[in-house]
Amino acid sequence: MSTSSSDAPRKVVIKMMTVKRGIYDVFGFFENIKNMEIGGAIKSVAKDEDGWWTFEHVIAGKSKIRSRTNKEFGILDHVFVG
């Protein structure tokens, strides 16, 4: 079996949390990436025309993130490129 670079293992981070708030409150908060500045790991958040948010990350430097959520199935997902 051959392995191309696209088939090679990738490092991923999966985080889970329990929140005692309504689903619309949670989705509304995390869909707006600007709210993530509160944690202090990112700053200078700006939304680009293509739907990606760009910012400075304290460890990764210049980065971008895109929210991919599905409220119907309760999926809150982000794609992070740092």
ZAKE-90612 format. One record per atom (N, C-alpha, C, O): atom name; x, y, z. Coordinates in nm, 3 decimals, decimal comma. Layout:
BEGIN
> CA / X / Y / Z
...
END
This chain:
BEGIN
> N / 0,084 / -0,118 / 0,000
> CA / 0,000 / 0,000 / 0,000
> C / 0,089 / 0,123 / 0,000
> O / 0,180 / 0,135 / 0,082
> N / 0,062 / 0,216 / -0,092
> CA / 0,140 / 0,339 / -0,096
> C / 0,070 / 0,446 / -0,012
> O / -0,052 / 0,447 / 0,002
> N / 0,151 / 0,534 / 0,042
> CA / 0,097 / 0,643 / 0,124
> C / 0,141 / 0,775 / 0,064
> O / 0,260 / 0,806 / 0,062
> N / 0,046 / 0,851 / 0,016
> CA / 0,078 / 0,985 / -0,034
> C / 0,075 / 1,082 / 0,082
> O / 0,031 / 1,048 / 0,192
> N / 0,122 / 1,203 / 0,058
> CA / 0,125 / 1,303 / 0,165
> C / -0,015 / 1,332 / 0,217
> O / -0,031 / 1,367 / 0,334
> N / -0,117 / 1,320 / 0,133
> CA / -0,254 / 1,347 / 0,179
> C / -0,307 / 1,232 / 0,266
> O / -0,402 / 1,252 / 0,342
> N / -0,245 / 1,112 / 0,256
> CA / -0,286 / 0,999 / 0,339
> C / -0,207 / 0,989 / 0,469
> O / -0,240 / 0,909 / 0,557
> N / -0,103 / 1,069 / 0,482
> CA / -0,018 / 1,064 / 0,600
> C / -0,095 / 1,110 / 0,724
> O / -0,182 / 1,196 / 0,714
> N / -0,062 / 1,054 / 0,839
> CA / -0,130 / 1,097 / 0,963
> C / -0,109 / 1,246 / 0,988
> O / -0,002 / 1,300 / 0,959
> N / -0,209 / 1,309 / 1,043
> CA / -0,201 / 1,451 / 1,077
> C / -0,226 / 1,467 / 1,226
> O / -0,301 / 1,390 / 1,286
> N / -0,165 / 1,567 / 1,284
> CA / -0,191 / 1,601 / 1,424
> C / -0,321 / 1,678 / 1,431
> O / -0,341 / 1,773 / 1,355
> N / -0,409 / 1,639 / 1,521
> CA / -0,534 / 1,710 / 1,542
> C / -0,555 / 1,729 / 1,691
> O / -0,501 / 1,655 / 1,773
> N / -0,635 / 1,828 / 1,726
> CA / -0,671 / 1,853 / 1,864
> C / -0,822 / 1,847 / 1,874
> O / -0,893 / 1,916 / 1,801
> N / -0,870 / 1,766 / 1,963
> CA / -1,014 / 1,756 / 1,987
> C / -1,039 / 1,798 / 2,131
> O / -0,979 / 1,743 / 2,223
> N / -1,126 / 1,895 / 2,149
> CA / -1,159 / 1,942 / 2,283
> C / -1,307 / 1,925 / 2,306
> O / -1,389 / 1,946 / 2,216
> N / -1,340 / 1,888 / 2,428
> CA / -1,481 / 1,872 / 2,466
> C / -1,506 / 1,951 / 2,594
> O / -1,417 / 1,964 / 2,677
> N / -1,627 / 2,002 / 2,608
> CA / -1,665 / 2,071 / 2,730
> C / -1,814 / 2,054 / 2,752
> O / -1,890 / 2,032 / 2,658
> N / -1,854 / 2,066 / 2,876
> CA / -1,996 / 2,061 / 2,911
> C / -2,038 / 2,201 / 2,950
> O / -1,972 / 2,266 / 3,031
> N / -2,147 / 2,249 / 2,893
> CA / -2,196 / 2,384 / 2,918
> C / -2,343 / 2,376 / 2,960
> O / -2,422 / 2,307 / 2,897
> N / -2,376 / 2,445 / 3,065
> CA / -2,515 / 2,446 / 3,113
> C / -2,586 / 2,570 / 3,061
> O / -2,631 / 2,654 / 3,138
> N / -2,595 / 2,578 / 2,929
> CA / -2,664 / 2,687 / 2,861
> C / -2,742 / 2,626 / 2,745
> O / -2,718 / 2,511 / 2,707
> N / -2,833 / 2,702 / 2,691
> CA / -2,910 / 2,654 / 2,577
> C / -2,825 / 2,641 / 2,453
> O / -2,723 / 2,709 / 2,438
> N / -2,867 / 2,553 / 2,362
> CA / -2,789 / 2,526 / 2,241
> C / -2,767 / 2,652 / 2,158
> O / -2,659 / 2,670 / 2,102
> N / -2,868 / 2,739 / 2,149
> CA / -2,853 / 2,859 / 2,067
> C / -2,755 / 2,958 / 2,130
> O / -2,685 / 3,030 / 2,059
> N / -2,751 / 2,964 / 2,264
> CA / -2,653 / 3,048 / 2,332
> C / -2,511 / 3,000 / 2,302
> O / -2,423 / 3,080 / 2,270
> N / -2,490 / 2,869 / 2,312
> CA / -2,357 / 2,811 / 2,290
> C / -2,312 / 2,829 / 2,145
> O / -2,201 / 2,874 / 2,119
> N / -2,400 / 2,794 / 2,051
> CA / -2,363 / 2,808 / 1,911
> C / -2,338 / 2,954 / 1,875
> O / -2,243 / 2,986 / 1,803
> N / -2,423 / 3,042 / 1,925
> CA / -2,406 / 3,184 / 1,896
> C / -2,273 / 3,237 / 1,946
> O / -2,208 / 3,317 / 1,879
> N / -2,233 / 3,193 / 2,065
> CA / -2,107 / 3,237 / 2,122
> C / -1,988 / 3,187 / 2,042
> O / -1,899 / 3,264 / 2,007
> N / -1,985 / 3,057 / 2,013
> CA / -1,868 / 2,999 / 1,947
> C / -1,864 / 3,019 / 1,796
> O / -1,757 / 3,006 / 1,736
> N / -1,976 / 3,051 / 1,733
> CA / -1,972 / 3,083 / 1,591
> C / -1,905 / 3,218 / 1,567
> O / -1,846 / 3,241 / 1,462
> N / -1,916 / 3,307 / 1,665
> CA / -1,852 / 3,438 / 1,654
> C / -1,711 / 3,427 / 1,711
> O / -1,691 / 3,437 / 1,832
> N / -1,615 / 3,407 / 1,624
> CA / -1,476 / 3,385 / 1,665
> C / -1,423 / 3,503 / 1,747
> O / -1,334 / 3,485 / 1,829
> N / -1,476 / 3,620 / 1,725
> CA / -1,434 / 3,739 / 1,801
> C / -1,446 / 3,713 / 1,951
> O / -1,368 / 3,768 / 2,029
> N / -1,542 / 3,629 / 1,993
> CA / -1,559 / 3,598 / 2,135
> C / -1,440 / 3,521 / 2,193
> O / -1,420 / 3,522 / 2,314
> N / -1,362 / 3,457 / 2,110
> CA / -1,250 / 3,378 / 2,159
> C / -1,134 / 3,465 / 2,208
> O / -1,041 / 3,414 / 2,271
> N / -1,137 / 3,594 / 2,179
> CA / -1,036 / 3,685 / 2,232
> C / -1,041 / 3,688 / 2,385
> O / -0,942 / 3,721 / 2,450
> N / -1,154 / 3,654 / 2,442
> CA / -1,174 / 3,657 / 2,587
> C / -1,072 / 3,568 / 2,658
> O / -1,026 / 3,602 / 2,767
> N / -1,036 / 3,455 / 2,599
> CA / -0,943 / 3,361 / 2,662
> C / -0,799 / 3,408 / 2,664
> O / -0,718 / 3,353 / 2,738
> N / -0,765 / 3,508 / 2,584
> CA / -0,632 / 3,566 / 2,585
> C / -0,531 / 3,500 / 2,493
> O / -0,420 / 3,550 / 2,479
> N / -0,565 / 3,389 / 2,429
> CA / -0,470 / 3,321 / 2,340
> C / -0,467 / 3,382 / 2,201
> O / -0,370 / 3,363 / 2,127
> N / -0,572 / 3,457 / 2,165
> CA / -0,574 / 3,520 / 2,033
> C / -0,607 / 3,668 / 2,048
> O / -0,673 / 3,709 / 2,143
> N / -0,560 / 3,747 / 1,951
> CA / -0,590 / 3,890 / 1,950
> C / -0,595 / 3,940 / 1,807
> O / -0,552 / 3,870 / 1,714
> N / -0,646 / 4,059 / 1,789
> CA / -0,657 / 4,123 / 1,657
> C / -0,739 / 4,038 / 1,561
> O / -0,699 / 4,016 / 1,447
> N / -0,854 / 3,991 / 1,607
> CA / -0,941 / 3,906 / 1,526
> C / -1,016 / 3,990 / 1,422
> O / -1,075 / 4,093 / 1,455
> N / -1,014 / 3,945 / 1,298
> CA / -1,086 / 4,012 / 1,189
> C / -1,143 / 3,907 / 1,095
> O / -1,077 / 3,807 / 1,065
> N / -1,266 / 3,929 / 1,048
> CA / -1,329 / 3,834 / 0,955
> C / -1,299 / 3,876 / 0,811
> O / -1,321 / 3,991 / 0,773
> N / -1,247 / 3,782 / 0,733
> CA / -1,218 / 3,806 / 0,593
> C / -1,343 / 3,783 / 0,508
> O / -1,439 / 3,722 / 0,553
> N / -1,341 / 3,832 / 0,386
> CA / -1,454 / 3,817 / 0,295
> C / -1,482 / 3,672 / 0,259
> O / -1,595 / 3,638 / 0,223
> N / -1,380 / 3,585 / 0,267
> CA / -1,398 / 3,445 / 0,230
> C / -1,455 / 3,360 / 0,344
> O / -1,467 / 3,238 / 0,330
> N / -1,489 / 3,423 / 0,458
> CA / -1,548 / 3,349 / 0,570
> C / -1,448 / 3,305 / 0,675
> O / -1,488 / 3,259 / 0,782
> N / -1,319 / 3,317 / 0,648
> CA / -1,215 / 3,284 / 0,746
> C / -1,193 / 3,403 / 0,838
> O / -1,207 / 3,518 / 0,796
> N / -1,159 / 3,375 / 0,963
> CA / -1,121 / 3,477 / 1,060
> C / -0,969 / 3,472 / 1,072
> O / -0,913 / 3,363 / 1,086
> N / -0,902 / 3,585 / 1,068
> CA / -0,757 / 3,591 / 1,086
> C / -0,727 / 3,657 / 1,220
> O / -0,804 / 3,741 / 1,268
> N / -0,613 / 3,619 / 1,281
> CA / -0,578 / 3,673 / 1,412
> C / -0,434 / 3,637 / 1,444
> O / -0,370 / 3,560 / 1,372
> N / -0,384 / 3,692 / 1,553
> CA / -0,252 / 3,658 / 1,606
> C / -0,273 / 3,563 / 1,723
> O / -0,346 / 3,594 / 1,817
> N / -0,210 / 3,446 / 1,718
> CA / -0,218 / 3,346 / 1,824
> C / -0,089 / 3,352 / 1,905
> O / 0,019 / 3,366 / 1,848
> N / -0,099 / 3,341 / 2,039
> CA / 0,019 / 3,358 / 2,124
> C / 0,126 / 3,253 / 2,097
> O / 0,244 / 3,281 / 2,121
> N / 0,091 / 3,136 / 2,049
> CA / 0,189 / 3,031 / 2,021
> C / 0,211 / 3,014 / 1,870
> O / 0,325 / 3,006 / 1,825
> N / 0,102 / 3,008 / 1,793
> CA / 0,112 / 2,978 / 1,650
> C / 0,141 / 3,099 / 1,564
> O / 0,170 / 3,084 / 1,445
> N / 0,133 / 3,220 / 1,619
> CA / 0,157 / 3,340 / 1,540
> C / 0,037 / 3,372 / 1,451
> O / -0,078 / 3,351 / 1,490
> N / 0,065 / 3,423 / 1,331
> CA / -0,043 / 3,459 / 1,238
> C / -0,121 / 3,333 / 1,202
> O / -0,064 / 3,236 / 1,150
> N / -0,251 / 3,334 / 1,228
> CA / -0,334 / 3,215 / 1,210
> C / -0,468 / 3,252 / 1,150
> O / -0,502 / 3,369 / 1,134
> N / -0,544 / 3,147 / 1,118
> CA / -0,681 / 3,169 / 1,072
> C / -0,768 / 3,053 / 1,119
> O / -0,719 / 2,943 / 1,147
> N / -0,897 / 3,079 / 1,127
> CA / -0,992 / 2,979 / 1,173
> C / -1,125 / 3,000 / 1,100
> O / -1,161 / 3,111 / 1,063
> N / -1,195 / 2,891 / 1,082
> CA / -1,328 / 2,897 / 1,019
> C / -1,423 / 2,810 / 1,099
> O / -1,389 / 2,697 / 1,135
> N / -1,540 / 2,861 / 1,125
> CA / -1,641 / 2,788 / 1,200
> C / -1,720 / 2,699 / 1,105
> O / -1,768 / 2,745 / 1,001
> N / -1,733 / 2,572 / 1,143
> CA / -1,815 / 2,478 / 1,065
> C / -1,911 / 2,412 / 1,164
> O / -1,875 / 2,316 / 1,231
> N / -2,031 / 2,464 / 1,172
> CA / -2,127 / 2,414 / 1,270
> C / -2,250 / 2,358 / 1,202
> O / -2,284 / 2,396 / 1,090
> N / -2,316 / 2,267 / 1,271
> CA / -2,443 / 2,212 / 1,227
> C / -2,533 / 2,204 / 1,349
> O / -2,526 / 2,108 / 1,426
> N / -2,619 / 2,304 / 1,366
> CA / -2,706 / 2,309 / 1,483
> C / -2,802 / 2,191 / 1,489
> O / -2,834 / 2,142 / 1,597
> N / -2,849 / 2,147 / 1,373
> CA / -2,945 / 2,037 / 1,367
> C / -2,888 / 1,911 / 1,434
> O / -2,962 / 1,841 / 1,503
> N / -2,760 / 1,882 / 1,414
> CA / -2,698 / 1,762 / 1,469
> C / -2,612 / 1,791 / 1,592
> O / -2,547 / 1,700 / 1,646
> N / -2,612 / 1,917 / 1,638
> CA / -2,536 / 1,953 / 1,758
> C / -2,385 / 1,949 / 1,739
> O / -2,311 / 1,918 / 1,832
> N / -2,339 / 1,981 / 1,617
> CA / -2,195 / 1,977 / 1,589
> C / -2,140 / 2,120 / 1,587
> O / -2,187 / 2,205 / 1,511
> N / -2,042 / 2,143 / 1,670
> CA / -1,974 / 2,273 / 1,674
> C / -1,828 / 2,243 / 1,640
> O / -1,757 / 2,182 / 1,719
> N / -1,783 / 2,286 / 1,524
> CA / -1,651 / 2,250 / 1,474
> C / -1,582 / 2,374 / 1,419
> O / -1,646 / 2,464 / 1,365
> N / -1,450 / 2,377 / 1,434
> CA / -1,369 / 2,484 / 1,378
> C / -1,249 / 2,422 / 1,306
> O / -1,194 / 2,321 / 1,349
> N / -1,211 / 2,485 / 1,196
> CA / -1,089 / 2,448 / 1,126
> C / -0,986 / 2,555 / 1,158
> O / -1,008 / 2,673 / 1,128
> N / -0,874 / 2,516 / 1,218
> CA / -0,770 / 2,610 / 1,259
> C / -0,645 / 2,587 / 1,177
> O / -0,599 / 2,474 / 1,162
> N / -0,589 / 2,695 / 1,123
> CA / -0,464 / 2,689 / 1,050
> C / -0,369 / 2,788 / 1,115
> O / -0,392 / 2,909 / 1,112
> N / -0,261 / 2,735 / 1,175
> CA / -0,167 / 2,822 / 1,246
> C / -0,027 / 2,803 / 1,200
> O / 0,064 / 2,869 / 1,250
END
